[in-house]
């Protein structure tokens, strides 16, 4: 009888960091919509996992959830809105804007153990 080796628990922090690296690579290739989509996904994945939700929530689901707990949902909403604007061609990025978005998300990921 074959048994599968035990799986490592899902590390939402590492997964979110990996998505940010992919976002930075896409940005470097001038794939701005993809870069913003990946950055937003990293933030959603991290906050979903951080709050015990076992799947990645949509922007709407995540913001509704954050309103139900003590959290600074304004910063999260602003970041997600900005990423979505660029991802879905409703906006463009200023030269320093994407590095600031990534730095803000990375700071959230690295802030808590």
ROKOLMI-461283 format. One line per 8 residues: number of its first residue (from 1); for each residue y, z, x of N, C-alpha, C, CB. Coordinates in pm, 1 decimal. Atoms other than C-alpha are relative to their C-alpha. Glycine has a CB too. Example, Ala and Ser with C-alpha at 12.3 -4.5 7.8 and 13.67 -1.06 7.14 Angstrom:
residues 2
1 = -119.0/0.0/89.0/-450.0/780.0/1230.0/120.0/0.0/90.0/2.7/124.6/-99.2 | -119.0/-6.0/-82.0/-106.0/714.0/1367.0/109.0/73.0/-77.0/46.2/-141.5/41.4 .
//
This chain:
residues 113
1 = -118.6/0.0/85.2/0.0/0.0/0.0/123.9/0.0/89.1/0.3/123.1/-96.6 | -122.8/13.4/-78.7/331.7/-109.0/144.6/116.1/67.8/-73.2/32.3/-149.8/26.8 | -121.1/-59.3/58.0/641.6/100.8/84.2/119.7/-45.8/81.6/-8.6/156.4/-3.5 | -122.6/45.6/-65.9/987.7/-21.7/161.1/63.3/116.5/75.0/100.0/-59.6/-103.3 | -68.1/-107.9/-71.9/1179.0/173.7/422.3/116.7/51.7/-84.2/50.2/-48.9/139.1 | -111.3/-53.4/79.3/1441.3/405.9/275.2/129.0/-73.9/33.5/17.2/151.6/24.9 | -127.8/70.0/-19.8/1775.6/238.2/225.4/108.2/99.6/38.5/41.2/-77.2/-127.9 | -118.4/-79.3/-33.7/2088.2/369.3/384.7/87.6/8.2/-124.6/79.1/-62.6/121.3 .
9 = -92.3/-4.1/114.5/2332.0/493.9/122.5/114.6/-98.0/22.9/55.4/144.0/-21.9 | -109.9/96.5/-8.6/2606.3/243.2/45.0/124.8/68.8/53.3/28.4/-64.1/-138.2 | -120.4/-55.4/-62.0/2908.0/312.9/264.7/119.9/-81.7/-47.5/-10.6/-1.0/157.0 | -111.8/74.9/57.7/3206.1/206.0/54.6/117.5/-11.6/96.1/45.9/65.9/-128.4 | -108.3/8.7/-98.8/3450.0/282.3/338.3/-25.4/-115.1/97.0/13.8/133.2/77.6 | 32.8/106.9/-93.8/3269.1/54.3/582.9/10.1/-136.0/-68.9/-141.3/20.5/58.3 | -5.8/127.2/73.0/3234.1/-218.8/319.7/145.1/-41.9/-22.8/-74.3/11.4/-135.3 | -141.7/31.6/22.0/3607.1/-197.6/240.8/66.7/-41.6/130.9/73.8/121.1/-61.1 .
17 = -56.0/39.2/-130.6/3697.7/-208.0/611.9/-45.2/-141.6/38.3/-42.8/101.2/109.9 | 51.5/134.1/-31.3/3473.0/-513.3/656.6/74.0/-107.2/-80.3/-151.5/-7.6/-28.9 | -75.6/95.6/82.1/3650.9/-687.7/367.1/141.4/-18.9/53.7/5.4/47.2/-146.2 | -135.1/13.9/-57.5/3988.5/-612.6/528.6/-1.7/-88.1/124.4/58.3/138.2/34.8 | 11.7/86.5/-117.9/3870.4/-774.7/852.1/-11.7/-146.4/-44.6/-123.4/41.0/87.0 | 12.5/136.2/53.3/3763.9/-1083.1/652.8/133.9/-48.6/-56.0/-108.8/-5.4/-109.9 | -131.7/36.6/53.4/4104.2/-1079.2/479.7/94.4/-38.9/112.5/59.9/116.0/-81.6 | -87.3/31.1/-113.2/4283.8/-1073.7/814.4/-38.6/-133.7/64.1/-6.2/112.6/104.5 .
25 = 44.9/129.0/-54.3/4071.6/-1364.8/939.1/48.7/-114.2/-90.2/-155.7/-3.3/13.1 | -46.6/103.1/94.2/4151.3/-1566.3/624.1/151.1/-19.4/12.6/-37.0/38.4/-146.0 | -145.2/9.2/-15.4/4521.2/-1485.3/665.9/35.4/-77.2/127.3/63.3/141.1/3.2 | -23.0/70.0/-126.6/4506.9/-1603.4/1027.4/-25.0/-149.5/-10.6/-88.0/58.1/108.0 | 28.5/142.2/24.2/4366.3/-1934.8/898.8/92.5/-58.1/-107.4/-147.0/-18.5/-41.9 | -97.0/39.0/102.5/4656.5/-1957.2/650.2/-64.4/-19.6/-136.8/70.5/-127.4/41.5 | 66.2/0.0/130.4/4417.4/-1905.5/358.3/50.5/122.5/-76.2/-158.0/1.6/14.3 | -69.6/-116.5/53.5/4663.9/-1673.7/188.2/-60.1/51.0/-130.5/144.8/-33.1/-21.5 .
33 = 59.8/-43.4/126.2/4505.5/-1669.3/-157.4/-131.0/74.5/25.2/-24.3/-120.7/-92.5 | 125.9/-67.0/-33.1/4164.9/-1582.6/-11.1/26.4/134.4/66.9/-85.8/-88.8/91.6 | -32.7/-124.2/-70.5/4320.7/-1321.2/215.9/41.5/109.7/-98.2/112.2/-24.6/102.2 | -45.4/-98.8/97.3/4491.5/-1148.4/-74.9/-112.2/40.7/-94.7/117.9/-54.5/-79.5 | 114.3/-32.2/84.3/4179.8/-1170.3/-289.4/-92.3/99.4/68.5/-76.9/-126.5/-36.0 | 86.0/-91.0/-75.3/3975.0/-1001.1/-17.0/64.8/136.6/19.2/-34.2/-60.2/135.2 | -69.4/-128.1/-15.5/4240.5/-733.5/40.3/-6.2/79.8/-130.3/147.2/-22.4/42.3 | 9.6/-67.8/129.6/4248.6/-652.8/-332.1/-141.0/48.6/-27.0/44.7/-92.7/-111.9 .
41 = 139.2/-39.8/18.5/3869.7/-645.1/-340.4/-32.2/123.4/84.6/-94.5/-116.3/36.4 | 22.7/-116.2/-86.7/3866.1/-402.1/-46.9/55.4/127.0/-64.1/64.9/-22.3/138.3 | -61.8/-116.3/63.2/4102.6/-168.2/-229.4/-78.9/43.8/-123.4/145.3/-31.2/-38.5 | 79.1/-34.2/119.7/3905.8/-185.2/-555.9/-133.1/62.3/37.2/-23.8/-124.3/-86.1 | 130.2/-50.4/-42.6/3574.2/-132.1/-379.3/12.4/141.3/56.1/-62.1/-93.3/104.7 | -19.1/-132.7/-58.0/3704.5/163.3/-180.1/29.0/104.3/-108.1/114.0/-2.8/102.1 | -37.8/-99.9/100.6/3867.7/339.2/-474.7/-109.9/22.0/-103.0/128.0/-42.4/-70.4 | 113.8/-16.8/90.5/3569.6/274.4/-700.8/-100.1/96.2/63.0/-67.5/-137.1/-31.3 .
49 = 96.4/-84.8/-68.8/3333.4/427.6/-444.8/51.0/140.0/24.5/-38.3/-61.6/129.5 | -60.1/-130.8/-29.5/3570.5/708.9/-358.1/-0.6/90.4/-123.0/143.8/-17.7/51.0 | -4.1/-77.7/124.0/3579.2/815.1/-721.3/-134.9/3.9/-71.9/105.0/-57.2/-92.7 | 134.9/-15.2/53.1/3202.8/802.9/-772.2/-46.0/-108.8/-94.6/-9.7/127.7/-68.5 | 39.0/111.5/85.4/3194.0/474.8/-961.5/-88.0/-91.8/84.6/126.0/-76.8/-58.0 | 100.0/69.7/-80.5/2890.2/280.1/-844.1/11.0/-152.0/-6.3/-136.6/41.1/-43.8 | -23.4/144.2/-0.6/3030.7/-67.9/-906.0/148.5/-24.2/24.6/-46.3/-65.9/-134.5 | -140.5/33.9/-23.4/3352.4/-245.4/-813.8/66.5/-26.4/-134.2/13.8/-123.9/94.3 .
57 = -72.4/16.6/125.6/3597.4/-213.8/-1100.1/101.3/-113.2/11.0/70.3/130.6/-39.3 | -109.5/96.6/4.1/3846.8/-477.4/-1208.0/131.0/75.1/19.8/0.7/-79.6/-134.7 | -130.8/-63.8/-12.9/4216.3/-412.1/-1151.3/30.1/85.4/-122.7/109.9/-105.7/19.8 | -31.7/-69.6/124.6/4258.3/-312.4/-1517.5/-84.9/125.7/-15.2/-21.2/-92.9/-120.1 | 88.9/-115.9/10.8/3954.7/-82.8/-1518.2/40.1/109.2/99.2/-146.2/-42.0/23.8 | -34.5/-96.2/-103.7/4059.3/81.0/-1192.5/129.0/73.7/-33.6/13.3/-69.9/134.5 | -127.6/-64.9/32.7/4417.3/147.0/-1303.1/-14.5/93.6/-118.9/107.5/-105.0/-29.3 | 24.1/-88.8/114.2/4301.2/291.7/-1635.6/-73.3/125.2/46.6/-81.5/-72.6/-110.4 .
65 = 74.8/-114.2/-52.3/4056.5/514.9/-1448.8/91.9/92.2/79.6/-117.0/-47.7/88.1 | -88.0/-82.1/-83.8/4320.5/631.9/-1199.4/100.4/78.7/-83.6/74.1/-87.7/100.6 | -91.7/-74.5/87.1/4550.6/731.6/-1485.7/-66.9/124.5/-56.7/49.6/-89.3/-114.5 | 72.0/-113.6/56.9/4277.7/970.9/-1602.0/-25.0/111.3/100.7/-131.0/-46.1/-56.7 | 18.9/-102.6/-102.2/4266.8/1162.3/-1272.5/130.7/16.0/76.7/-117.7/-36.6/96.5 | -121.8/-14.6/-80.0/4537.2/1305.6/-1046.2/-2.7/-98.3/118.3/14.8/146.7/51.1 | -3.7/100.0/-107.1/4617.8/1006.2/-825.7/133.7/-72.7/-5.7/-118.9/-101.2/-12.5 | -122.7/79.8/-4.2/4911.5/795.1/-714.5/-34.8/-143.2/-37.7/67.4/5.9/141.2 .
73 = 41.5/132.1/44.8/4831.2/493.5/-927.3/110.0/-104.7/16.5/-43.1/6.3/-144.4 | -108.9/97.5/-16.1/5174.4/333.1/-877.2/-17.9/-82.6/127.2/136.0/71.5/3.0 | 21.1/72.7/-126.1/5106.4/242.2/-513.6/-117.3/-95.1/-12.7/-23.9/97.9/116.5 | 118.6/83.3/18.5/4761.0/112.1/-603.8/34.2/-118.2/-89.8/-116.6/82.2/-60.2 | -37.0/108.2/92.4/4900.3/-88.9/-895.8/86.2/-103.9/70.8/75.0/56.4/-122.6 | -88.2/93.2/-70.1/5173.5/-239.7/-677.6/-77.8/-87.4/98.6/110.0/76.9/73.7 | 80.1/76.8/-95.3/4924.0/-343.7/-409.2/-89.8/-100.7/-71.5/-84.8/94.1/86.0 | 89.4/89.9/73.3/4675.5/-489.1/-658.6/77.9/-113.0/-67.3/-79.8/78.4/-104.9 .
81 = -81.9/103.5/64.1/4950.0/-673.1/-848.4/46.2/-104.2/101.1/121.4/62.9/-69.1 | -49.9/92.4/-101.9/5089.4/-823.1/-528.4/-111.5/-91.9/49.5/60.9/77.8/117.8 | 114.7/80.6/-43.8/4745.6/-936.3/-410.8/-37.9/-102.3/-107.2/-121.1/90.8/32.2 | 37.4/90.7/109.4/4666.6/-1087.3/-752.3/102.6/-111.9/-15.3/-13.4/77.8/-132.6 | -104.5/103.1/10.9/5002.1/-1270.3/-761.8/-24.6/-113.6/98.9/139.4/61.4/24.2 | 22.0/102.7/-102.4/4922.9/-1450.7/-438.1/-135.8/-66.7/-20.7/8.7/61.5/141.9 | 134.6/55.6/18.4/4550.4/-1492.7/-508.8/-2.4/-106.0/-109.6/-99.2/111.5/-33.4 | 2.1/91.6/113.6/4620.1/-1667.2/-838.1/124.5/-88.7/-6.8/-13.5/78.3/-128.2 .
89 = -108.7/97.2/-18.2/4916.1/-1875.5/-710.5/124.4/29.8/-83.2/-49.4/-137.3/-33.8 | -123.3/-34.4/71.0/5188.0/-1683.9/-890.3/107.0/50.1/96.8/-27.9/106.3/-107.1 | -95.8/-50.0/-96.5/5357.9/-1575.1/-568.7/-36.4/-43.2/140.3/8.9/150.3/-7.5 | 22.5/28.3/-141.5/5390.2/-1620.4/-195.5/27.9/126.9/78.9/89.7/-118.0/49.7 | -18.1/-116.3/-86.4/5393.0/-1377.2/94.4/114.7/-21.0/96.7/-127.7/29.8/76.8 | -97.2/1.3/-107.7/5683.5/-1294.4/319.5/-73.3/18.9/131.9/107.6/109.8/-20.3 | 68.9/-2.8/-129.3/5606.1/-1302.4/693.9/-62.2/135.3/36.6/95.9/-39.4/107.0 | 53.3/-132.4/-35.4/5550.9/-926.6/727.6/-76.4/65.0/-114.7/113.1/91.4/43.4 .
97 = 55.2/-63.5/119.5/5413.8/-862.2/379.3/-151.0/23.5/7.9/31.1/-84.3/-120.3 | 144.5/-18.2/-3.3/5041.8/-920.0/433.3/-41.6/108.4/98.6/-68.0/-130.5/35.5 | 36.4/-110.3/-90.2/5019.0/-698.9/744.3/33.7/137.8/-59.7/71.9/-16.8/134.3 | -35.1/-126.6/64.6/5195.7/-425.5/543.1/-100.7/35.8/-109.5/141.6/-7.6/-59.0 | 99.9/-22.9/104.4/4950.6/-466.2/252.5/-128.8/53.2/63.3/-27.9/-131.1/-79.7 | 123.7/-40.7/-67.6/4652.5/-440.0/488.4/15.8/139.9/59.4/-37.7/-101.5/110.8 | -23.0/-132.8/-59.0/4805.1/-140.5/667.7/-3.0/108.6/-107.0/134.9/3.5/74.4 | 0.5/-98.3/109.5/4858.8/39.3/335.3/-141.8/27.3/-48.5/86.7/-49.3/-117.2 .
105 = 137.9/-16.3/46.9/4501.2/-23.7/222.9/-83.1/71.9/105.5/-63.0/-137.1/-33.8 | 75.5/-63.6/-108.4/4357.8/70.7/562.6/35.5/149.0/9.9/28.3/-71.3/135.0 | -43.5/-140.0/-3.1/4562.2/391.6/554.4/-69.3/81.7/-108.7/152.4/9.1/-16.8 | 71.0/-69.7/107.0/4408.0/484.7/219.4/-145.8/22.1/35.7/10.3/-77.9/-130.1 | 141.0/-9.4/-35.4/4058.4/414.8/347.6/-20.2/105.6/108.0/-53.4/-136.3/47.4 | 15.5/-89.6/-114.4/4111.0/613.3/668.2/54.7/140.5/-24.5/68.0/-59.2/119.5 | -65.3/-128.9/26.0/4306.1/900.7/509.5/-100.4/110.3/-29.2/96.6/-12.8/-116.3 | 96.7/-103.7/41.1/4009.6/1084.6/360.6/-130.4/-19.9/77.1/-26.3/-5.1/-155.0 .
113 = 126.9/12.3/-73.9/3687.0/1164.9/545.3/-109.7/-65.2/-81.0/-46.7/135.5/45.4 .
//
